[in-house]
Structures are given as structure tokens and as C-alpha cells.
Amino acid sequence: MSREAPSFPVVDVECHAGYRGEETPRRFRLGERQVEIVEVVDSWLAPDHRYFKVEDAQGNLYLLREAVVSGRWELTLFRRGANGGAESSNAAES
């Protein structure tokens, strides 16, 4: 039995290079919707990806990841903030 990795939505991400040259996401586009990032809550490195947990002005949380080799960005998790309800969902199920 083969086990396939989940397929996550691909997003277009605009980044800003900080004073140390490290790029962090500032906004991203998912389809026709543009999301402005107000805070990078957390970030970490994995062997094949860079991860960013980010928050928008409505308090929604998103987990974005960038493939180190290809530079492809994906939305791996979305959690609606307190201002928009307490609903939580895995982006792969959307």
C-alpha cells in the first residue's frame, strides 16, 4: 500500500528581506484573495521546508511553508481567529 503525501494549496507569497537578509512573508494570495500578514507568530526550519506561522488583521492563523529547493509556497493549515469564529480546519481538506 503506497502512502501519498497530502496535497496543499499553492499560494503566491510576497516577502521582505530583513536587516539580516532573511526573507519573511508579508502578504500572500490564495486564488483571488489577498491576505496581509500583520505578525509572524513563529518560524522554523525543517530539512526540506521553511515554515511560518502567521496572523492576519482578523486574528486568523495560517501555516505557510516554502520548499527549500523549488521555492514553492503552500498553505498547510488555516485556523479562524476569535473575531471570525472558533472553527479550525486542515487546508488539505478545503
N, CA, C and O atoms as CSV, one atom per row, in Angstrom:
chain,resi,resn,atom,element,x,y,z
A,1,MET,N,N,0.828,-1.165,0.000
A,1,MET,CA,C,0.000,0.000,0.000
A,1,MET,C,C,0.882,1.241,0.000
A,1,MET,O,O,1.720,1.408,0.886
A,2,SER,N,N,0.697,2.117,-0.997
A,2,SER,CA,C,1.515,3.331,-1.063
A,2,SER,C,C,0.835,4.439,-0.279
A,2,SER,O,O,-0.391,4.532,-0.227
A,3,ARG,N,N,1.643,5.255,0.314
A,3,ARG,CA,C,1.122,6.357,1.121
A,3,ARG,C,C,1.561,7.670,0.494
A,3,ARG,O,O,2.749,7.992,0.481
A,4,GLU,N,N,0.591,8.435,-0.031
A,4,GLU,CA,C,0.906,9.699,-0.685
A,4,GLU,C,C,0.865,10.834,0.326
A,4,GLU,O,O,0.049,10.840,1.247
A,5,ALA,N,N,1.766,11.796,0.133
A,5,ALA,CA,C,1.760,12.983,0.975
A,5,ALA,C,C,0.547,13.830,0.611
A,5,ALA,O,O,0.137,13.855,-0.550
A,6,PRO,N,N,-0.032,14.523,1.587
A,6,PRO,CA,C,-1.195,15.363,1.281
A,6,PRO,C,C,-0.821,16.491,0.331
A,6,PRO,O,O,0.305,16.990,0.347
A,7,SER,N,N,-1.772,16.878,-0.484
A,7,SER,CA,C,-1.576,17.979,-1.415
A,7,SER,C,C,-2.152,19.241,-0.796
A,7,SER,O,O,-3.326,19.277,-0.430
A,8,PHE,N,N,-1.337,20.269,-0.677
A,8,PHE,CA,C,-1.761,21.523,-0.070
A,8,PHE,C,C,-1.918,22.591,-1.141
A,8,PHE,O,O,-1.263,22.530,-2.182
A,9,PRO,N,N,-2.792,23.577,-0.889
A,9,PRO,CA,C,-2.963,24.668,-1.861
A,9,PRO,C,C,-1.668,25.459,-2.037
A,9,PRO,O,O,-0.989,25.791,-1.065
A,10,VAL,N,N,-1.345,25.752,-3.283
A,10,VAL,CA,C,-0.172,26.571,-3.595
A,10,VAL,C,C,-0.592,28.029,-3.484
A,10,VAL,O,O,-1.667,28.408,-3.949
A,11,VAL,N,N,0.264,28.854,-2.860
A,11,VAL,CA,C,-0.025,30.270,-2.679
A,11,VAL,C,C,1.130,31.103,-3.212
A,11,VAL,O,O,2.283,30.670,-3.212
A,12,ASP,N,N,0.797,32.320,-3.671
A,12,ASP,CA,C,1.820,33.287,-4.069
A,12,ASP,C,C,2.133,34.141,-2.856
A,12,ASP,O,O,1.238,34.760,-2.280
A,13,VAL,N,N,3.406,34.177,-2.462
A,13,VAL,CA,C,3.812,34.887,-1.252
A,13,VAL,C,C,4.769,36.015,-1.612
A,13,VAL,O,O,5.709,35.823,-2.384
A,14,GLU,N,N,4.519,37.197,-1.043
A,14,GLU,CA,C,5.442,38.324,-1.166
A,14,GLU,C,C,6.220,38.410,0.130
A,14,GLU,O,O,5.645,38.389,1.218
A,15,CYS,N,N,7.536,38.509,0.004
A,15,CYS,CA,C,8.396,38.524,1.186
A,15,CYS,C,C,9.146,39.842,1.296
A,15,CYS,O,O,9.242,40.617,0.344
A,16,HIS,N,N,9.668,40.063,2.485
A,16,HIS,CA,C,10.506,41.217,2.766
A,16,HIS,C,C,11.792,40.694,3.388
A,16,HIS,O,O,11.760,39.853,4.287
A,17,ALA,N,N,12.927,41.199,2.902
A,17,ALA,CA,C,14.213,40.805,3.470
A,17,ALA,C,C,14.529,41.726,4.639
A,17,ALA,O,O,14.590,42.945,4.480
A,18,GLY,N,N,14.725,41.147,5.795
A,18,GLY,CA,C,15.062,41.914,6.988
A,18,GLY,C,C,16.509,42.367,6.957
A,18,GLY,O,O,17.213,42.156,5.970
A,19,TYR,N,N,16.947,42.984,8.031
A,19,TYR,CA,C,18.301,43.537,8.084
A,19,TYR,C,C,19.376,42.464,8.017
A,19,TYR,O,O,20.521,42.764,7.681
A,20,ARG,N,N,19.033,41.225,8.327
A,20,ARG,CA,C,19.997,40.129,8.209
A,20,ARG,C,C,19.863,39.388,6.886
A,20,ARG,O,O,20.542,38.385,6.665
A,21,GLY,N,N,18.985,39.876,6.000
A,21,GLY,CA,C,18.806,39.255,4.699
A,21,GLY,C,C,17.851,38.080,4.690
A,21,GLY,O,O,17.639,37.457,3.649
A,22,GLU,N,N,17.270,37.769,5.844
A,22,GLU,CA,C,16.327,36.659,5.920
A,22,GLU,C,C,14.962,37.123,5.426
A,22,GLU,O,O,14.427,38.120,5.911
A,23,GLU,N,N,14.408,36.408,4.472
A,23,GLU,CA,C,13.113,36.782,3.914
A,23,GLU,C,C,11.983,36.228,4.773
A,23,GLU,O,O,11.982,35.060,5.162
A,24,THR,N,N,11.021,37.104,5.057
A,24,THR,CA,C,9.830,36.694,5.791
A,24,THR,C,C,8.592,37.117,5.011
A,24,THR,O,O,8.604,38.164,4.365
A,25,PRO,N,N,7.531,36.330,5.058
A,25,PRO,CA,C,6.319,36.666,4.307
A,25,PRO,C,C,5.631,37.915,4.855
A,25,PRO,O,O,5.561,38.115,6.068
A,26,ARG,N,N,5.120,38.760,3.942
A,26,ARG,CA,C,4.386,39.974,4.311
A,26,ARG,C,C,2.929,39.916,3.872
A,26,ARG,O,O,2.058,40.500,4.517
A,27,ARG,N,N,2.663,39.212,2.776
A,27,ARG,CA,C,1.294,39.023,2.275
A,27,ARG,C,C,1.323,37.810,1.365
A,27,ARG,O,O,2.374,37.419,0.858
A,28,PHE,N,N,0.149,37.219,1.165
A,28,PHE,CA,C,0.060,36.119,0.218
A,28,PHE,C,C,-1.291,36.140,-0.461
A,28,PHE,O,O,-2.254,36.723,0.038
A,29,ARG,N,N,-1.339,35.495,-1.600
A,29,ARG,CA,C,-2.552,35.441,-2.408
A,29,ARG,C,C,-2.974,33.985,-2.539
A,29,ARG,O,O,-2.196,33.112,-2.925
A,30,LEU,N,N,-4.246,33.762,-2.200
A,30,LEU,CA,C,-4.844,32.439,-2.335
A,30,LEU,C,C,-6.020,32.612,-3.270
A,30,LEU,O,O,-7.072,33.102,-2.861
A,31,GLY,N,N,-5.853,32.217,-4.523
A,31,GLY,CA,C,-6.871,32.477,-5.531
A,31,GLY,C,C,-6.968,33.975,-5.756
A,31,GLY,O,O,-5.966,34.626,-6.052
A,32,GLU,N,N,-8.166,34.526,-5.618
A,32,GLU,CA,C,-8.375,35.969,-5.796
A,32,GLU,C,C,-8.214,36.747,-4.494
A,32,GLU,O,O,-8.237,37.978,-4.502
A,33,ARG,N,N,-8.056,36.058,-3.403
A,33,ARG,CA,C,-7.994,36.706,-2.087
A,33,ARG,C,C,-6.558,37.030,-1.706
A,33,ARG,O,O,-5.677,36.173,-1.778
A,34,GLN,N,N,-6.331,38.288,-1.296
A,34,GLN,CA,C,-5.012,38.681,-0.803
A,34,GLN,C,C,-5.084,38.824,0.707
A,34,GLN,O,O,-5.995,39.462,1.235
A,35,VAL,N,N,-4.120,38.229,1.399
A,35,VAL,CA,C,-4.077,38.256,2.857
A,35,VAL,C,C,-2.847,39.044,3.287
A,35,VAL,O,O,-1.719,38.695,2.940
A,36,GLU,N,N,-3.082,40.126,4.055
A,36,GLU,CA,C,-1.995,40.919,4.618
A,36,GLU,C,C,-1.581,40.296,5.949
A,36,GLU,O,O,-2.422,40.051,6.813
A,37,ILE,N,N,-0.311,40.046,6.107
A,37,ILE,CA,C,0.207,39.451,7.329
A,37,ILE,C,C,0.583,40.568,8.294
A,37,ILE,O,O,1.374,41.447,7.954
A,38,VAL,N,N,0.017,40.535,9.494
A,38,VAL,CA,C,0.331,41.560,10.488
A,38,VAL,C,C,1.393,41.080,11.480
A,38,VAL,O,O,2.059,41.890,12.124
A,39,GLU,N,N,1.547,39.756,11.598
A,39,GLU,CA,C,2.547,39.238,12.523
A,39,GLU,C,C,3.021,37.850,12.101
A,39,GLU,O,O,2.225,36.988,11.727
A,40,VAL,N,N,4.331,37.659,12.169
A,40,VAL,CA,C,4.900,36.318,12.061
A,40,VAL,C,C,4.981,35.807,13.491
A,40,VAL,O,O,5.818,36.256,14.274
A,41,VAL,N,N,4.104,34.864,13.825
A,41,VAL,CA,C,3.990,34.353,15.189
A,41,VAL,C,C,5.154,33.436,15.528
A,41,VAL,O,O,5.662,33.452,16.649
A,42,ASP,N,N,5.575,32.632,14.548
A,42,ASP,CA,C,6.655,31.668,14.763
A,42,ASP,C,C,7.222,31.281,13.408
A,42,ASP,O,O,6.555,31.421,12.383
A,43,SER,N,N,8.436,30.802,13.408
A,43,SER,CA,C,9.048,30.269,12.180
A,43,SER,C,C,10.067,29.211,12.578
A,43,SER,O,O,10.675,29.278,13.647
A,44,TRP,N,N,10.238,28.234,11.693
A,44,TRP,CA,C,11.212,27.180,11.958
A,44,TRP,C,C,11.642,26.540,10.651
A,44,TRP,O,O,10.989,26.676,9.616
A,45,LEU,N,N,12.759,25.839,10.734
A,45,LEU,CA,C,13.329,25.146,9.581
A,45,LEU,C,C,13.164,23.647,9.744
A,45,LEU,O,O,13.281,23.107,10.845
A,46,ALA,N,N,12.893,22.991,8.640
A,46,ALA,CA,C,12.896,21.537,8.557
A,46,ALA,C,C,13.875,21.186,7.426
A,46,ALA,O,O,14.307,22.081,6.701
A,47,PRO,N,N,14.223,19.940,7.264
A,47,PRO,CA,C,15.193,19.598,6.219
A,47,PRO,C,C,14.808,20.075,4.816
A,47,PRO,O,O,15.679,20.513,4.064
A,48,ASP,N,N,13.530,20.000,4.447
A,48,ASP,CA,C,13.120,20.347,3.087
A,48,ASP,C,C,12.276,21.606,2.981
A,48,ASP,O,O,12.001,22.059,1.870
A,49,HIS,N,N,11.853,22.191,4.109
A,49,HIS,CA,C,10.941,23.333,4.090
A,49,HIS,C,C,11.300,24.365,5.160
A,49,HIS,O,O,11.935,24.052,6.167
A,50,ARG,N,N,10.872,25.608,4.908
A,50,ARG,CA,C,10.855,26.660,5.923
A,50,ARG,C,C,9.387,26.898,6.257
A,50,ARG,O,O,8.555,27.001,5.356
A,51,TYR,N,N,9.066,26.985,7.534
A,51,TYR,CA,C,7.687,27.151,7.978
A,51,TYR,C,C,7.506,28.508,8.642
A,51,TYR,O,O,8.395,29.001,9.337
A,52,PHE,N,N,6.325,29.108,8.412
A,52,PHE,CA,C,5.968,30.377,9.029
A,52,PHE,C,C,4.532,30.295,9.523
A,52,PHE,O,O,3.613,30.040,8.745
A,53,LYS,N,N,4.346,30.511,10.812
A,53,LYS,CA,C,3.004,30.635,11.378
A,53,LYS,C,C,2.717,32.131,11.416
A,53,LYS,O,O,3.407,32.882,12.105
A,54,VAL,N,N,1.699,32.564,10.675
A,54,VAL,CA,C,1.420,33.989,10.528
A,54,VAL,C,C,-0.020,34.307,10.899
A,54,VAL,O,O,-0.886,33.433,10.894
A,55,GLU,N,N,-0.262,35.584,11.223
A,55,GLU,CA,C,-1.588,36.033,11.617
A,55,GLU,C,C,-1.987,37.240,10.773
A,55,GLU,O,O,-1.153,38.093,10.467
A,56,ASP,N,N,-3.274,37.311,10.396
A,56,ASP,CA,C,-3.781,38.476,9.663
A,56,ASP,C,C,-4.495,39.420,10.641
A,56,ASP,O,O,-4.561,39.133,11.837
A,57,ALA,N,N,-5.025,40.535,10.147
A,57,ALA,CA,C,-5.647,41.554,10.992
A,57,ALA,C,C,-6.904,41.044,11.701
A,57,ALA,O,O,-7.277,41.587,12.741
A,58,GLN,N,N,-7.558,40.024,11.170
A,58,GLN,CA,C,-8.755,39.467,11.795
A,58,GLN,C,C,-8.428,38.407,12.851
A,58,GLN,O,O,-9.332,37.845,13.469
A,59,GLY,N,N,-7.160,38.139,13.053
A,59,GLY,CA,C,-6.755,37.143,14.037
A,59,GLY,C,C,-6.712,35.731,13.500
A,59,GLY,O,O,-6.502,34.791,14.266
A,60,ASN,N,N,-6.909,35.553,12.187
A,60,ASN,CA,C,-6.814,34.225,11.579
A,60,ASN,C,C,-5.346,33.791,11.546
A,60,ASN,O,O,-4.456,34.600,11.286
A,61,LEU,N,N,-5.108,32.515,11.811
A,61,LEU,CA,C,-3.757,31.960,11.759
A,61,LEU,C,C,-3.591,31.096,10.528
A,61,LEU,O,O,-4.495,30.353,10.145
A,62,TYR,N,N,-2.428,31.201,9.915
A,62,TYR,CA,C,-2.092,30.425,8.719
A,62,TYR,C,C,-0.723,29.810,8.933
A,62,TYR,O,O,0.152,30.429,9.539
A,63,LEU,N,N,-0.536,28.606,8.443
A,63,LEU,CA,C,0.775,27.987,8.450
A,63,LEU,C,C,1.216,27.862,6.996
A,63,LEU,O,O,0.655,27.088,6.220
A,64,LEU,N,N,2.233,28.641,6.650
A,64,LEU,CA,C,2.787,28.634,5.292
A,64,LEU,C,C,4.100,27.886,5.315
A,64,LEU,O,O,4.846,27.943,6.293
A,65,ARG,N,N,4.379,27.181,4.226
A,65,ARG,CA,C,5.691,26.544,4.128
A,65,ARG,C,C,6.255,26.766,2.736
A,65,ARG,O,O,5.528,26.796,1.742
A,66,GLU,N,N,7.580,26.921,2.693
A,66,GLU,CA,C,8.292,27.115,1.437
A,66,GLU,C,C,9.250,25.953,1.235
A,66,GLU,O,O,10.047,25.634,2.118
A,67,ALA,N,N,9.168,25.322,0.071
A,67,ALA,CA,C,10.103,24.256,-0.261
A,67,ALA,C,C,11.472,24.882,-0.508
A,67,ALA,O,O,11.599,25.794,-1.325
A,68,VAL,N,N,12.485,24.403,0.185
A,68,VAL,CA,C,13.818,24.993,0.115
A,68,VAL,C,C,14.375,24.930,-1.303
A,68,VAL,O,O,14.943,25.914,-1.777
A,69,VAL,N,N,14.231,23.819,-1.980
A,69,VAL,CA,C,14.830,23.644,-3.313
A,69,VAL,C,C,14.047,24.385,-4.391
A,69,VAL,O,O,14.645,25.097,-5.198
A,70,SER,N,N,12.735,24.235,-4.425
A,70,SER,CA,C,11.936,24.801,-5.522
A,70,SER,C,C,11.435,26.216,-5.256
A,70,SER,O,O,11.122,26.944,-6.198
A,71,GLY,N,N,11.353,26.618,-3.984
A,71,GLY,CA,C,10.801,27.916,-3.646
A,71,GLY,C,C,9.282,27.960,-3.699
A,71,GLY,O,O,8.691,29.038,-3.625
A,72,ARG,N,N,8.652,26.818,-3.824
A,72,ARG,CA,C,7.181,26.724,-3.895
A,72,ARG,C,C,6.574,26.920,-2.504
A,72,ARG,O,O,6.999,26.287,-1.538
A,73,TRP,N,N,5.574,27.803,-2.415
A,73,TRP,CA,C,4.887,28.076,-1.168
A,73,TRP,C,C,3.553,27.340,-1.134
A,73,TRP,O,O,2.853,27.252,-2.143
A,74,GLU,N,N,3.208,26.809,0.050
A,74,GLU,CA,C,1.943,26.116,0.248
A,74,GLU,C,C,1.309,26.568,1.557
A,74,GLU,O,O,2.002,26.925,2.510
A,75,LEU,N,N,-0.019,26.546,1.586
A,75,LEU,CA,C,-0.782,26.797,2.802
A,75,LEU,C,C,-1.106,25.436,3.392
A,75,LEU,O,O,-1.850,24.658,2.795
A,76,THR,N,N,-0.548,25.144,4.569
A,76,THR,CA,C,-0.737,23.816,5.150
A,76,THR,C,C,-1.781,23.776,6.254
A,76,THR,O,O,-2.273,22.701,6.598
A,77,LEU,N,N,-2.132,24.949,6.822
A,77,LEU,CA,C,-3.113,24.974,7.892
A,77,LEU,C,C,-3.751,26.352,7.965
A,77,LEU,O,O,-3.086,27.367,7.760
A,78,PHE,N,N,-5.041,26.379,8.260
A,78,PHE,CA,C,-5.767,27.628,8.496
A,78,PHE,C,C,-6.607,27.458,9.749
A,78,PHE,O,O,-7.288,26.447,9.920
A,79,ARG,N,N,-6.555,28.453,10.625
A,79,ARG,CA,C,-7.414,28.439,11.808
A,79,ARG,C,C,-8.058,29.809,11.951
A,79,ARG,O,O,-7.364,30.818,12.085
A,80,ARG,N,N,-9.377,29.843,11.921
A,80,ARG,CA,C,-10.132,31.091,12.020
A,80,ARG,C,C,-9.920,31.705,13.405
A,80,ARG,O,O,-9.955,31.002,14.415
A,81,GLY,N,N,-9.704,33.006,13.442
A,81,GLY,CA,C,-9.466,33.710,14.692
A,81,GLY,C,C,-10.735,33.930,15.487
A,81,GLY,O,O,-11.835,33.653,15.010
A,82,ALA,N,N,-10.579,34.428,16.697
A,82,ALA,CA,C,-11.707,34.666,17.592
A,82,ALA,C,C,-12.703,35.654,16.997
A,82,ALA,O,O,-13.897,35.572,17.285
A,83,ASN,N,N,-12.229,36.591,16.165
A,83,ASN,CA,C,-13.114,37.567,15.553
A,83,ASN,C,C,-14.008,36.937,14.485
A,83,ASN,O,O,-15.064,37.479,14.159
A,84,GLY,N,N,-13.588,35.799,13.944
A,84,GLY,CA,C,-14.357,35.183,12.876
A,84,GLY,C,C,-14.958,33.840,13.249
A,84,GLY,O,O,-15.492,33.150,12.380
A,85,GLY,N,N,-14.889,33.451,14.501
A,85,GLY,CA,C,-15.412,32.157,14.939
A,85,GLY,C,C,-14.287,31.269,15.396
A,85,GLY,O,O,-13.118,31.607,15.210
A,86,ALA,N,N,-14.607,30.155,15.981
A,86,ALA,CA,C,-13.602,29.260,16.534
A,86,ALA,C,C,-13.382,28.040,15.668
A,86,ALA,O,O,-12.840,27.036,16.129
A,87,GLU,N,N,-13.798,28.118,14.420
A,87,GLU,CA,C,-13.686,26.982,13.511
A,87,GLU,C,C,-12.231,26.730,13.160
A,87,GLU,O,O,-11.466,27.681,12.994
A,88,SER,N,N,-11.839,25.492,13.045
A,88,SER,CA,C,-10.488,25.108,12.669
A,88,SER,C,C,-10.557,24.081,11.554
A,88,SER,O,O,-11.422,23.206,11.562
A,89,SER,N,N,-9.643,24.186,10.593
A,89,SER,CA,C,-9.643,23.211,9.513
A,89,SER,C,C,-8.253,23.000,8.976
A,89,SER,O,O,-7.400,23.884,9.057
A,90,ASN,N,N,-8.029,21.826,8.426
A,90,ASN,CA,C,-6.794,21.499,7.730
A,90,ASN,C,C,-6.933,21.993,6.304
A,90,ASN,O,O,-7.943,21.718,5.656
A,91,ALA,N,N,-5.942,22.717,5.796
A,91,ALA,CA,C,-6.033,23.299,4.454
A,91,ALA,C,C,-6.199,22.226,3.384
A,91,ALA,O,O,-6.793,22.493,2.340
A,92,ALA,N,N,-5.695,21.037,3.617
A,92,ALA,CA,C,-5.804,19.977,2.605
A,92,ALA,C,C,-7.246,19.517,2.442
A,92,ALA,O,O,-7.607,18.958,1.406
A,93,GLU,N,N,-8.069,19.746,3.455
A,93,GLU,CA,C,-9.464,19.325,3.377
A,93,GLU,C,C,-10.341,20.377,2.718
A,93,GLU,O,O,-11.474,20.079,2.341
A,94,SER,N,N,-9.842,21.609,2.570
A,94,SER,CA,C,-10.644,22.706,1.994
A,94,SER,C,C,-10.779,22.586,0.506
A,94,SER,O,O,-11.420,23.426,-0.126
